[in-house]
Amino acid sequence: MTAIDLTALAERAERVLAQLEAWLPPTPPETDWTAHAYRWRKRGTRGWLEAVRNVSRIEAEDLQHIDRQKGIIDRNTRHFIEKKPANNVLMTGARGTGKSSLVKAMLAAYGDRGLRLIEVDKADMGDLGDIVDLVGARPERFIIFCDDLSFEEGEPGYKALKSVLDGSVSAASDNVLIYATSNRRHLMPEYMSENLSAQHQPDGEIHPGETVEEKISLSERFGLWLSFYPFKQDDYLDIVNYWLKQHGCSDADIEASRTEALQWALERGSRSGRVARQFARDWAARHV
């Protein structure tokens, strides 16, 4: 083969490599470890921690009428950053009652003491092992947070979470906890037929009770369960009044808002803290 042939072959190889590189996902950026909050991002098979520059900040005192839940999670988080034993946390219950806001409040309270938050979508729960390995050698204390977590039958993230919580042959990193919120107490769909274990179908499982045990075994791996309940009317109005004051409304404005605040909740079908805050924004914008 002549020198000219070798040169042509090399040029063709370079063109092929250039075309291949165009199809490959770019190299993930380096992690900015100075941030307080991150999102787990995925492109193809590659994942990385993306720093969140504008963190949604809420203070613990902004969360009203969940004092018991707030005290428990604050104590657990404080123990965690002090390198004492602490538990993974599962928060379940009524929507809009402060579950995810409570996690953000912990970051606001303890971010300056080394607490960091990593938000992971349910679709990426299969990467939990990679995330734990990535932060395992860091000096910071990381809460992996998944909001509105639930699984359907056969989803791969189910076993990944189960393994990280308690079940892998490798020990979990002591600088990582998992805080999750869900509308399902056991994170998996449960069916009436599963409670009718005495009525076996010809082609059904011989031990249907074991299927139920498998479903609840995931939630049992969380050391702390916190339940959140719908607010009573007076509690809802207290939260409305709190946010109206934060928006600069006078006592007279707050008193005048009562009827409309109740109508707002009735139309939304919920007396949650989220609904109260949304009403306060609307009222304050129209009256202040």
Long-range contacts (C-beta under 8 A, 24 or more apart in sequence): 31-134, 33-138, 33-140, 35-116, 36-107, 36-111, 36-115, 36-116, 36-117, 37-107, 37-116, 37-117, 37-118, 37-119, 38-116, 38-117, 38-118, 38-119, 39-118, 39-119, 39-120, 40-118, 40-119, 40-120, 40-121, 40-124, 40-127, 40-131, 42-124, 42-127, 47-124, 47-127, 47-130, 47-131, 49-118, 49-131, 49-134, 49-135, 52-119, 55-104, 55-107, 56-104, 57-104, 57-108, 58-101, 58-104, 58-105, 58-108, 59-105, 59-108, 59-109, 60-102, 60-105, 60-106, 60-108, 60-109, 62-101, 62-105, 62-242, 62-246, 63-98, 63-101, 63-102, 63-105, 63-273, 64-235, 64-238, 64-239, 64-242, 64-273, 65-231, 65-235, 65-238, 65-239, 65-273, 66-97, 66-98, 66-102, 66-228, 69-98, 69-102, 69-226, 69-227, 69-228, 70-102, 70-105, 72-224, 72-226, 73-102, 73-103, 73-106, 73-179, 73-224, 73-226, 74-106, 74-109, 76-224, 77-106, 77-109, 77-110, 77-115, 77-143, 78-110, 80-115, 80-141, 80-143, 80-177, 81-110, 81-113, 81-114, 81-115, 81-141, 83-141, 83-174, 86-177, 87-177, 87-222, 87-223, 87-224, 88-165, 88-177, 88-178, 88-179, 88-180, 88-221, 88-222, 88-223, 88-224, 89-177, 89-178, 89-179, 89-180, 89-222, 89-223, 89-224, 89-225, 89-226, 90-180, 90-181, 90-182, 90-187, 90-219, 90-222, 90-224, 90-225, 90-226, 91-179, 91-180, 91-181, 91-182, 91-225, 91-226, 91-227, 91-228, 92-181, 92-182, 92-183, 92-184, 92-185, 92-225, 92-226, 92-227, 92-228, 93-183, 93-226, 93-227, 93-228, 93-229, 94-228, 94-229, 94-230, 94-270, 94-272, 95-183, 95-270, 95-272, 95-274, 96-270, 96-272, 96-273, 96-274, 96-275, 97-228, 97-229, 97-230, 97-231, 97-272, 97-273, 97-274, 98-228, 98-273, 99-147, 99-181, 99-226, 99-228, 100-145, 100-147, 100-181, 101-273, 103-143, 103-145, 103-179, 103-181, 106-143, 107-143, 114-139, 114-140, 114-141, 115-140, 115-141, 115-143, 116-140, 116-141, 116-142, 116-143, 117-142, 117-143, 117-145, 118-142, 118-143, 118-144, 118-145, 119-145, 119-146, 119-147, 120-144, 120-145, 120-146, 121-146, 122-146, 122-148, 122-149, 122-150, 122-151, 122-157, 123-157, 124-157, 125-149, 125-156, 125-157, 125-158, 125-160, 125-161, 126-156, 126-157, 126-160, 127-160, 128-157, 128-160, 128-161, 128-163, 128-164, 128-178, 129-160, 129-163, 129-164, 129-168, 132-164, 132-172, 132-173, 132-176, 135-173, 135-175, 135-176, 136-173, 136-175, 136-176, 138-175, 139-175, 140-175, 141-175, 141-177, 142-175, 142-176, 142-177, 143-176, 143-177, 143-178, 143-179, 144-176, 144-177, 144-178, 144-179, 145-178, 145-179, 145-180, 146-178, 146-179, 146-180, 146-181, 147-180, 147-181, 148-181, 148-182, 148-183, 149-180, 149-181, 149-182, 149-187, 150-182, 150-183, 150-184, 150-187, 150-188, 150-189, 151-187, 151-188, 151-218, 152-188, 152-189, 153-188, 153-189, 158-187, 158-188, 158-218, 161-218, 162-217, 162-218, 162-221, 165-218, 165-221, 165-222, 166-221, 167-221, 178-222, 180-222, 185-219, 185-225, 185-227, 186-215, 186-216, 186-218, 186-219, 187-218, 187-219, 188-215, 188-216, 188-218, 190-215, 230-270, 230-271, 230-272, 231-271, 231-272, 231-273, 231-276, 232-271, 233-262, 233-271, 235-271, 236-261, 236-265, 236-271, 236-272, 236-275, 236-276, 237-261, 237-262, 239-273, 239-276, 239-277, 240-276, 240-279, 240-280, 243-276, 243-277, 243-280, 243-281, 243-284, 244-280, 244-283, 244-284, 246-280, 247-280, 247-281, 247-284, 247-288, 248-284, 248-288, 249-283, 249-284, 249-287, 249-288, 253-283, 253-287, 253-288, 256-287, 257-283, 257-287
